[in-house]
Amino acid sequence: MCLSLLFLNLGGGELFMILFVVLLLFGSKQIPNLARGLGRGMREFKDAMNGIEREITNAANENAPVNNNNKTPDSITPTVPLDQQESQK
């Protein structure tokens, strides 16, 4: 994307004036605190989005059908029809 579109067609002089006004308003000691707070907020937002995505993925995996066709022939018990069970007694 074009850099001029990102800054709404602001030139170098206008950006310098904006940064100068921010420096005057907040002072040199407050700007790092503001940047730190902004970074923490962005990190919390990202963590929240990852948490929601993880919950959705876990819910989808829990509702997925389970494939139980992995039984070996030894673990399968033979079934006897009801009429043969009565005759065996």
LINMONOR-V780746 format. One record per pair of residues at least 6 apart in sequence whose C-alpha atoms are under 6 Angstrom apart, sorted by the first residue. I is the first residue (numbers start at 1). GAP is how many residues later the second one is. D is the distance in whole Angstrom. If there is no record, write none. Layout:
i=I gap=GAP d=D
i=I gap=GAP d=D
This chain:
none
